[in-house]
Amino acid sequence: MTTKTPITVAHGDGIGPEIMDATLRVLEAAGAQLDVETIEIGESVYNRGISAGIEPESWESLRRTKVFLKAPITTPQGGGFKSLNVTVRKTLGLYANVRPCISYHPLVETKHPEMDVVIVRENEEDLYAGIEHRQTDQVMQCLKLISKPGTEKIVRYAFDYAQRNGRKKVTCFTKDNIMKLTDGLFHEIFDEVAKDYPDIENEHWIVDIGAAKLADTPEAFDVVVMPNLYGDVLSDVAAQIAGSVGLAGSANIGEQAAMFEAIHGSAPRRAGQNMANPSGLLLAGVMMLVHIGQPEIATAVHNAWLRTLEDGIHTYDLFAEGVSTEKVGTREFADAVIERLGQSPQKLKSVSYAGSAGTAVPTWTPAPPAKKEMVGVDVFLDWNEGTASDLGEALSPTGNGDLSLAMITNRGVKVWPEGFDETFCTDHWRCRYLAPDGQVASHAQVVELLGRVNAAGFDFIKTESLCTFDGEPGFSLGQGQ
């Protein structure tokens, strides 16, 4: 007797229940061995006053099955409500978001008939750490966090994915010409990890020109790995230029759990009308089957879906005169896929997931810690009582032989000493104090410095220690340094 794999299923909001019912019917008809546990998430849970959109007991199911097939939900607008996707990803450590973006030309209109790109997005850190502060009347801050373990895990995942799926190239997108430490770390680790995969081509693009190239010539790419924000934006771009966001499924992979979902929303205007296209969620279900070790069933479902598409049986969003043969509803589309189980497409490229069962989950290898020494401090001020020159003159006496004022910047631009009158300044100032060359500063010296800054009447809003690691600066340098 075949053992069934426990999975947790949420039917979601809007069109969610319809497309989930269609998806589960197809998977069951194909012979998927699933033990389904159903939980309630989304709008009804929010309306019960649970800001996360998921009840505590539902977490027990997710932690037990470790596999989550989720339909779209509606997140209420306004403050206080959390994104359930973000909550689940972070709580369960789902660090890798994987989105295949494939052209189905000529059945689905696209300007890129050869497109077959997989976007691998880091899923937990970067600006999506969500650490934000209002620091002054005029300035807000969002911290961008890029870590060595987070980066190595996602980069290794991208290369492992390419290796396991017969892909030939992995491309990295960053903006390390500007963000030399954060994006610089991502690029550096990419180059290091690439050496472990000599059979896979690797390349790096600055994200702005890379995004332009992706939108214009996506066939130049194969697997693309990116930090969180770039990956979020460009995975939707890639899905849309492939033909339709509605056809894209995604996987969220962690070391202990995984979540599978369509990338589109809950479309409440289409709810209950038997109109929605279940393809995105169905293809997410295919990714789930591969993950849980049922590749033969995944192959059968995907090829039946391709044959249905090829035969011109389309829901309203894809229906086109001269291409489509029949416009069908959600239920009827699922019926058509079920009828074609065991068949393969004749024009579109068939798929095979043989050898792809399971998901490699890379870990990272800690390196010996670097020697860390503090050589100064950046003190951030809320100040709006004059010019940069006025601030430099008033603040200079707060330094002493231990820590001396070396530079003031405003929004990252050096404004003292030798600043330009034309530079526009806000009320948010970074004031850099440095120890004399070759000397190490102490926390006690920083505390004493802050006392002098406070006694001089300045409002400091935060500090950042300036440290070297094995003698290399661990902070961005200002002009003239």
C-alpha positions in Angstrom: 0.0 0.0 0.0 1.4 3.4 -1.0 1.9 5.8 1.9 0.2 9.1 1.4 2.1 12.3 2.0 0.4 14.7 4.5 -0.1 18.2 3.2 -1.9 21.3 4.5 -4.3 23.0 2.2 -6.0 26.4 2.5 -8.8 27.3 0.1 -8.3 31.1 0.6 -10.5 33.9 -0.5 -12.2 35.2 -3.7 -11.5 32.7 -6.5 -9.4 30.7 -4.1 -11.9 28.0 -3.2 -12.8 27.4 -6.9 -9.3 27.0 -8.2 -8.2 24.9 -5.2 -11.1 22.5 -5.8 -10.1 22.3 -9.4 -6.5 21.7 -8.6 -7.2 19.0 -6.0 -9.5 17.2 -8.4 -6.8 17.0 -11.1 -4.1 15.9 -8.6 -6.4 13.2 -7.2 -7.4 12.0 -10.7 -3.7 11.7 -11.6 -3.0 9.4 -8.7 -1.3 11.8 -6.3 -0.9 10.2 -2.9 -2.0 13.0 -0.6 -3.3 13.1 2.9 -5.0 16.5 3.0 -5.4 18.6 6.1 -7.5 21.7 5.6 -7.0 25.0 7.5 -8.8 28.3 7.3 -6.8 31.4 6.4 -7.4 34.9 5.1 -10.3 37.3 5.2 -12.6 35.4 7.5 -9.7 35.0 10.0 -8.7 38.7 9.8 -12.4 39.6 10.4 -12.2 37.6 13.7 -9.6 40.0 14.9 -6.5 37.9 14.1 -4.1 40.3 12.5 -1.9 37.6 11.0 -4.8 36.0 9.0 -4.0 32.6 10.4 -5.1 31.0 13.7 -2.6 29.6 16.2 -4.0 26.0 15.8 -3.4 26.2 12.0 0.4 26.5 12.7 0.2 23.0 14.3 -0.9 21.6 11.0 1.8 23.4 9.0 4.5 22.3 11.4 3.3 18.7 11.3 2.9 18.3 7.5 5.7 20.8 6.5 4.0 21.1 3.1 1.5 24.0 2.4 -0.6 24.3 -0.8 -2.2 27.7 -0.5 -4.8 29.4 -2.6 -4.8 33.3 -2.8 -6.2 35.3 0.0 -7.4 38.9 0.4 -5.5 41.0 2.9 -7.6 43.9 4.3 -6.3 47.3 3.5 -5.1 49.6 6.3 -2.8 49.4 9.2 -2.5 46.6 11.6 -3.0 43.7 9.1 0.1 41.6 8.3 0.9 39.9 5.0 0.2 36.2 5.5 2.7 35.3 2.8 5.4 37.2 4.6 4.4 35.8 7.9 4.5 32.2 6.7 7.7 32.6 4.8 9.6 34.1 7.8 8.0 31.9 10.5 8.8 28.7 8.7 12.1 29.9 7.3 11.1 29.6 3.6 14.2 31.3 2.3 13.9 30.4 -1.5 11.2 31.6 -3.8 11.2 29.8 -7.1 9.1 31.0 -10.1 9.4 29.4 -13.5 8.3 31.8 -16.2 7.7 30.0 -19.5 6.3 31.1 -22.9 3.5 29.0 -24.3 3.7 30.5 -27.8 1.6 30.6 -30.0 -1.2 29.6 -27.7 -0.6 32.4 -25.3 0.3 35.8 -26.8 3.8 36.9 -26.0 6.6 38.9 -27.6 9.1 36.3 -26.4 8.2 32.9 -27.8 11.5 31.3 -26.7 11.3 32.4 -23.0 12.1 29.8 -20.4 13.4 31.5 -17.3 13.4 30.5 -13.6 13.6 33.3 -11.1 15.1 32.3 -7.7 14.5 35.0 -5.1 15.9 35.3 -1.7 12.9 35.3 0.5 13.6 36.4 4.1 16.0 39.4 4.3 17.1 42.4 2.3 14.7 45.4 2.7 11.9 42.9 3.4 13.3 42.5 6.9 10.8 45.3 7.5 12.9 47.2 9.9 11.9 50.8 9.5 12.0 54.0 11.6 11.0 57.6 11.4 14.1 59.3 12.5 13.3 63.0 11.9 10.5 65.2 10.8 11.6 64.8 7.2 13.4 61.4 7.0 12.3 57.7 7.2 14.7 54.8 7.2 14.5 51.2 6.1 17.4 48.9 6.9 18.7 46.6 4.1 20.1 43.5 5.6 22.1 41.0 3.6 23.7 38.1 5.5 26.4 35.6 4.6 24.3 32.6 5.5 21.2 33.9 3.8 23.1 34.7 0.6 25.0 31.4 0.5 21.9 29.4 1.0 20.0 31.1 -1.8 22.9 31.1 -4.2 23.6 27.4 -3.6 19.9 26.7 -4.0 20.0 28.3 -7.4 23.0 26.3 -8.6 21.6 23.1 -7.2 18.2 23.8 -8.9 20.0 24.3 -12.2 22.0 21.1 -11.8 19.0 19.0 -10.8 16.8 20.4 -13.7 19.3 20.3 -16.5 19.8 24.0 -16.7 23.0 25.4 -18.2 23.5 28.9 -16.7 22.9 30.9 -13.5 22.8 34.7 -13.5 23.1 37.0 -10.6 21.5 40.5 -10.5 22.7 43.0 -7.9 23.4 46.8 -7.6 26.8 46.4 -6.1 28.2 49.4 -8.0 26.2 51.5 -5.5 25.6 49.3 -2.5 29.1 47.9 -2.3 28.8 46.2 1.1 25.3 44.6 1.0 24.9 43.9 -2.7 28.6 43.5 -2.8 28.4 40.6 -0.4 25.7 38.9 -2.5 27.9 39.2 -5.6 31.0 38.1 -3.8 29.3 35.0 -2.5 27.8 34.2 -5.9 31.3 34.2 -7.4 32.6 32.0 -4.6 29.8 29.4 -4.9 29.9 29.4 -8.7 33.4 27.8 -8.4 31.8 24.7 -6.9 29.7 24.2 -10.1 32.2 24.3 -13.0 29.7 22.6 -15.4 27.2 25.5 -15.0 27.9 28.8 -16.7 27.7 31.8 -14.4 27.4 35.6 -15.0 26.6 38.8 -13.1 24.6 41.8 -14.3 23.9 45.1 -12.6 20.2 44.9 -11.9 19.0 47.9 -13.9 20.6 46.9 -17.2 19.9 43.2 -16.3 16.2 44.0 -15.8 16.2 45.8 -19.2 17.8 42.8 -20.8 15.4 40.4 -19.2 12.4 42.4 -20.4 13.8 42.7 -23.9 15.7 39.4 -24.5 14.6 36.9 -21.8 15.9 34.0 -23.9 19.4 35.2 -22.9 18.7 33.9 -19.4 18.2 30.5 -17.8 18.2 30.7 -13.9 18.4 34.1 -12.3 19.1 34.5 -8.6 18.5 37.8 -6.8 18.1 39.5 -3.4 14.6 39.8 -2.2 13.3 43.2 -3.5 14.8 42.8 -7.1 13.4 39.2 -7.2 10.0 40.3 -6.1 9.7 42.9 -8.8 11.3 41.0 -11.6 9.6 37.7 -11.0 6.3 39.4 -11.7 7.8 41.2 -14.8 9.1 37.8 -16.1 5.8 36.1 -15.5 3.9 38.8 -17.3 6.2 39.0 -20.4 6.1 35.2 -20.7 2.4 35.6 -21.4 0.3 35.9 -18.2 0.8 36.2 -14.4 -2.2 33.9 -14.2 -0.3 31.0 -15.4 2.6 31.2 -13.0 3.0 29.0 -9.9 5.7 29.4 -7.3 7.4 27.5 -4.6 8.7 28.8 -1.3 11.4 26.4 0.0 12.9 26.2 3.5 15.1 23.8 5.3 12.2 22.1 7.1 9.0 23.2 5.2 7.7 24.5 1.9 4.7 26.5 0.6 3.3 26.3 -2.9 1.0 28.9 -4.4 -0.1 30.8 -7.5 1.4 34.2 -7.8 -1.8 36.1 -8.7 -4.3 37.5 -6.2 -7.7 36.5 -5.0 -9.6 38.4 -7.7 -12.8 38.8 -5.6 -14.7 40.3 -8.6 -14.5 36.9 -10.3 -15.4 34.8 -7.2 -18.2 32.3 -7.5 -18.6 32.7 -11.3 -16.8 29.5 -12.4 -14.6 31.8 -14.6 -11.1 31.7 -12.9 -8.2 30.0 -14.5 -6.8 27.4 -12.1 -3.5 27.0 -14.0 -1.2 29.0 -11.7 -2.3 27.0 -8.6 -2.2 23.7 -10.6 1.3 24.3 -11.7 2.2 25.2 -8.1 0.7 21.8 -7.3 3.0 20.2 -9.8 6.0 21.8 -8.1 4.7 20.4 -4.8 4.5 16.9 -6.2 8.1 17.1 -7.3 9.1 18.4 -3.8 7.4 15.5 -2.0 8.8 12.8 -4.2 6.0 12.1 -6.7 7.7 13.2 -10.0 5.8 10.7 -12.2 2.5 12.2 -11.1 3.9 15.7 -11.6 5.0 14.8 -15.1 1.5 13.4 -16.0 -0.3 16.5 -14.6 1.9 19.0 -16.3 1.8 17.2 -19.7 -2.0 16.9 -19.5 -2.2 20.6 -18.8 0.0 21.4 -21.7 -2.1 19.2 -24.0 -5.3 21.0 -22.8 -3.7 24.3 -23.5 -2.5 23.1 -26.9 -6.0 21.8 -27.8 -7.3 25.3 -27.4 -9.5 24.7 -24.3 -9.1 27.9 -22.5 -10.6 29.9 -19.7 -11.9 33.5 -20.5 -8.5 35.1 -19.7 -6.7 33.2 -22.4 -9.5 32.7 -24.9 -8.7 34.2 -28.3 -10.5 33.8 -31.6 -8.4 31.9 -34.1 -6.3 30.2 -31.4 -8.8 28.9 -28.9 -11.3 26.2 -29.7 -13.5 26.3 -26.6 -14.1 28.8 -23.8 -14.6 26.9 -20.5 -15.1 27.6 -16.9 -12.9 26.6 -13.9 -14.6 23.2 -13.4 -14.7 22.4 -17.1 -11.0 23.3 -17.5 -10.1 20.9 -14.7 -12.3 18.2 -16.4 -10.4 18.7 -19.7 -7.0 18.3 -18.0 -8.3 15.1 -16.3 -9.4 13.7 -19.7 -5.9 14.2 -21.0 -4.0 12.5 -18.3 -1.6 10.1 -19.9 -1.3 12.3 -23.0 1.6 14.6 -24.0 1.6 17.8 -26.0 2.2 17.6 -29.7 3.5 21.1 -30.4 4.5 22.4 -27.0 7.6 20.9 -25.4 6.6 18.0 -23.0 8.1 17.9 -19.6 9.7 15.1 -17.5 10.5 15.4 -13.8 12.3 12.0 -13.6 15.4 12.5 -11.5 14.0 15.7 -10.0 12.2 14.2 -7.0 12.7 16.0 -3.7 14.3 19.4 -3.2 17.9 19.9 -2.3 18.1 22.2 0.7 21.6 23.7 0.9 23.1 24.8 4.1 25.9 27.2 4.6 29.4 26.6 6.0 30.5 29.2 8.6 34.0 30.6 8.2 36.3 31.5 11.1 35.2 34.9 12.4 37.2 37.9 11.3 39.1 40.1 13.7 36.8 43.0 14.5 38.0 46.3 15.7 36.1 49.5 16.2 37.8 52.6 14.7 35.1 55.2 15.0 31.4 55.9 15.1 28.7 57.5 13.0 26.4 59.7 15.0 23.1 60.6 13.3 21.5 63.9 14.3 18.0 65.4 14.0 19.0 69.1 13.4 17.5 71.9 11.4 19.1 75.1 12.7 21.4 76.2 9.9 23.8 75.1 7.2 26.2 72.2 7.1 29.1 74.6 7.8 27.2 75.9 10.9 26.8 72.3 12.1 30.4 71.4 11.5 31.6 74.5 13.4 29.2 73.8 16.3 29.9 70.0 16.5 33.7 70.0 16.1 34.3 70.8 19.8 32.5 67.6 20.8 35.4 65.6 19.5 38.7 65.1 21.3 41.9 63.2 20.9 40.1 59.8 21.1 37.4 60.5 18.6 37.4 63.5 16.3 34.8 64.8 13.8 36.0 63.9 10.4 33.0 64.3 8.1 29.3 65.2 7.9 27.0 63.8 5.2 23.3 64.5 4.4 21.4 61.7 2.6 24.8 60.1 1.9 26.4 63.2 0.3 29.4 64.8 2.0 28.5 68.3 3.0 31.3 69.1 5.5 34.2 69.9 5.3 34.4 71.3 1.8 30.8 70.8 0.9 28.9 72.6 -1.9 26.3 75.2 -1.2 24.2 73.7 -4.0 23.6 70.4 -2.1 20.1 70.1 -0.8 20.0 69.1 2.8 17.3 67.7 5.1 17.2 67.6 8.9 19.0 64.2 9.0 22.8 64.3 9.4 25.4 61.6 9.6 28.4 62.8 11.6 31.5 60.6 11.4 34.0 60.5 14.3 37.2 58.6 13.8 40.0 57.5 16.1 43.5 58.6 15.2 45.2 56.5 12.5 46.0 53.0 13.7 44.1 53.3 17.0 41.1 51.3 18.2 38.1 53.1 19.8 36.2 51.7 22.8 32.5 51.8 23.7 33.4 53.8 26.7 34.8 56.5 24.4 31.6 56.5 22.3 29.5 56.9 25.4 31.6 59.8 26.5 31.3 61.3 23.1 27.5 61.0 23.1 27.5 62.8 26.5 29.4 65.7 25.0 27.1 65.8 22.0 24.1 65.8 24.3 25.6 68.5 26.5 26.1 70.6 23.4 22.4 70.5 22.8 22.2 68.1 19.9 19.5 65.4 19.4 21.2 62.2 18.3 18.8 59.6 17.0 21.1 56.6 16.4 24.7 55.5 16.2 26.5 53.0 14.0 29.9 51.6 15.1 32.6 51.8 12.4 34.5 48.6 12.5 37.2 46.9 10.5 37.2 43.2 9.9 40.7 41.7 9.4 41.8 45.2 8.8 39.3 45.9 6.0 36.7 48.7 6.6 33.2 47.3 7.3 31.5 50.6 6.4 31.0 52.8 3.4 33.7 55.5 3.0 32.9 59.1 2.4 34.5 61.4 -0.2 38.1 62.1 0.6 38.5 59.0 2.8 
